[in-house]
Amino acid sequence: MGNEQQLGALVIIGGAEDKEGDCVVLREFIRAAGGVEAEIAVMTAATSLPGEVGDEYIRVFERLGAKRVDVVHTDRREDSDREDNLEKVKAATGIFFTGGDQSRIVEYIKGTPLDDAIHQRHREGAVIGGTSAGAAMMPDEMIIEGASVSNPSVDAVEMGPGMGFLPGIVVDQHFAQRGRLGRLLAALVLQPAVLGLGIDENTAIIVTGDEFQVVGAGTITVVDETTATHNNLEGLLKDEPIALCDVKLHILPHGYRYNLKTQTPLV
């Protein structure tokens, strides 16, 4: 258990976080990573514009007072073996994954020395943050893609291996803005996950130990499928609607907390 308690916080952001005004969400990431002593590694694997996106986060994080901000570019899998990239991660108190395509994070980083180094730093207490694609990759099984604004069906969502920072949970982002409840429910039914978390834009959860706290402008939708009494998956064709009975739903705005172990909101 001693090892567990050293795990750094997770800051999981639903995308489109404020980078110009009060930066409420990114401010909490920097605070969790050490405030004015924070040394940040920005992981640009997900984006097709690593230079632009990396520069943007350097600007924001330096404005918020981080001591040092390095960008770790991984445009191909071989970059995850590079010593300079490994050194940046090993020195970091906060490791931040940008938005883009979550499949690229898995393709370029998962199972490499860089992946090992990131998980090692997390075990030692470094904070792992991610927005949009960087949020989607947090679980052990992640949503790769799927239809927004649709009823739940087997083909509403495609799942695949994630980066394993938040096991047993499915995360979806841009949640209210893109009407993604249907695909989150489909993902939950298809995966043996305990909870689904839908994170709105400019909103984050900060996970420490068994709890998370909500920060930002929107809400977190928590779907607890463990109470379900019925689904119709057996014999269902992939485009047919999923039935799901007695699922528990919580909507949690800024300041609310939730215990992941007991599966209860804390007011």
Disulfide bonds with the S-S distance in Angstrom:
none
